[in-house]
Amino acid sequence: MSFVETQFPPDISYGATGGAKFSTDVIETFGGWEQRNVNWSQARGQWNVSHGVKTATQLDALTAFFRARRGRAVGFRFKDWADFKATDQIIGTGNGTATVFQLVKSYTSGAVTVDRTIKKPVAGTVQVYKNGVLQGSGWSVNTVTGVGTFTVAVANGVVVTANFDFDVPVRFDTDQMDINLDTYNASSWNSIPIVEIRV
């Protein structure tokens, strides 16, 4: 699968509509009972970024970005302004031998917690802590995979947490530009679907 580590223009994504989407089949009986089958264990984001295009300059940038990605062919990074930051996230506990920890973001509602694997942290935003103490050195993070690596194994029982910003891996969900010429020298693109991809 083709993917580039280029971020979609954040000033355009700021006006996006959309968010997390699940896939569930609902079967209803004649008595009104339901059987619900969950198809995805994790949500996939889906957005429309057309509302973020407010100037001719933005439309030009979007057109160039779309052509460079060849429509649906090439994935890219996307900033979901509604959910792009993680704070004090537990990413693991040391066992005396482990040096590698995957970034995650946890979502808790009542007694249910769902962990989301984060593979596209934003460079320069990741802070790592051991038992609440900020680590200034002795570790690195891969911004392509979201894997953090310590140079020395984390001691047994030490809780590793992290703060970071992150992007979502996405692609355009259309192969065709659909630009309307509203008036002379003014145009718009009314539906620009973007969908999260698994990487």
N, C-alpha and C positions, 0 to 999 in steps of 0.2 A: 504494500500500500504506500502510495506516494504522500509525503508529508514534509512541509517546510516549517522551520521554527520562526516564522514571520507572524507578527501580531496584526490582526485586522485593525484598521484605524480606530483607535479608542474613542475619538470624538464622534464617530458615527455609531459605534456600538452603544454609546451612552443613551441613545434614543430608542434602543431595541425593545420590542415587546416579546414576552415568552418566558420560558423557564423549564423546570424539570417536567419530564413526561414519562409515564409508565405505559405498559401494554398489558391490558387485562381483558380476557374473554369472559363475558357475563352470559350465562345460560339461564333463562327463566322458564319455570314450569307452569302448567296451567293453573296450579294452585297459588301462584305468586311467589313461590320459593325461588331462591337463586343459588346457582353454583358459580363461583368466581375462580377462574384459573389465571394465575400470575405467570406471564410469559417472560418477564425480565426481572432478575433479582436486583438490578440497579437501574436507576432512572437514566434517561438520555435527555439532554437539553435540546430545546427547539425554540428558535427565535425568528422574528421578522425584523430586519434592520432598516426597512425603508423609511421609518419615521425619524431616523437619525440623520438622514440626508436633508440638509437645510440650505446649502449653498451650491453654486455651480462648481466651486473648487472641490467640495466634498464629493460631488457626483463624478468629477474627473478622476479623483483619487480612487473612488470605488470602481469605476470602469477599468482603470489600469490594474487594480487588484484582482478583479474578476477575470480579466484576460490572462493575467500572469498565472492564476490558479487553474485556468482552462475549465471553468465551470465547476462541475462536481469532481473533477479528476484529482485535484491536489488538496490535501488537508492543510490546516493552518491553525494558529492560536487565536483565541477569542476571549476578550475580557467581558465577563458577565457582571455588570455593575451591581446587580442585586446580590451576588454571592461570589466574591473574589478574594476574601481574606479569611485566614485561620489564625486563631489566637490560643496559646496555651494548649495545643493539641498533643495528647499523648501518642507518641509514635512507637513506643516499645519500652521494655524493661530489660536491663542488662542481665546476662547470665554468666558473665566471666569469660565468654568466648566470642560472642556476637559483636561484629563491628559494623554491620549493615542494617539500616532501618529505612523502611519505605514511608514517605510522607502520606498522611491520611488526614481527612477532616471528618469529625464525628458529628452526627445530627441526633439529638436526643429529644424524645417526646414521651413523657411519662416514664414507663419502665422499658421502653424500646429505644435502642441506640443502633443507628445505621452508620457504618464506616464507609467513606468514599475514598478510594485510592486517588491520590493527587500525583499526576505524572508531569505536569507542566508548571512547576513553580517559577515565579518571576525572578530573574537573576538580581542579586543584591538585596533581596527582601528577606531571605531566610535567616532566622536566628534560632540557635539550638541551645537547650538547657539540660543540665544533669541535676536532678533533684532541685530544680528551681534556680540553679546557678548558671548564668550565661557563659557559654563557651566561646572564647575569642579566637581560639585556634585548635588544632588537633582534629579537625573534621572538614569534610567537603560535601557538596551536594551536586548531583548531576541534574541540570535543569531540563534535560531531555526526557529523563525517566522518573525524576522525583525521588531517587535513591540517595540517602545520606550515608556517608562512610566515615567512621572514626579511624584514626591511625593506630589507636590502641583499643583493645576490647573493653567494652563498658562493664564495670564491676557488677557483680551479682546483686540484684535488688535495686539498682539505681534506675530511677524513672527518667526516661528521655522524652522531652517535650519540645515543641517547635512553634514559632510564629512565622507566618509567611503569606505573601500574596500569590495567587495562582491564576493561570489561564485555563481555558477549556479547549481540548482538541476538537476541531469542527471541520466541516466542509460546506460549500454551498449546496443547497438542495434543488438546484436548477442548473440546466446547461444553457439556458437562453436568457439574454438580457431583454427586458421588456420595458424600455424607456418610452415615456410619453412626451411628445413635444407640446407643452402646455401653451406657451406663447413664443414669440420670436426671441431667440437666444435664452430661453428658459425651458427646462425639462425636468421630469421626475421619473422615478422608478418605484412603482406602487407596491410591489411585493418582492422582497428579497429574502427568501427562506434560507436559514442556516441550521444545520443539525449537528449534534455532538456525535463523534465517532469513537470507537474503541481503539486504543493504541497500546 
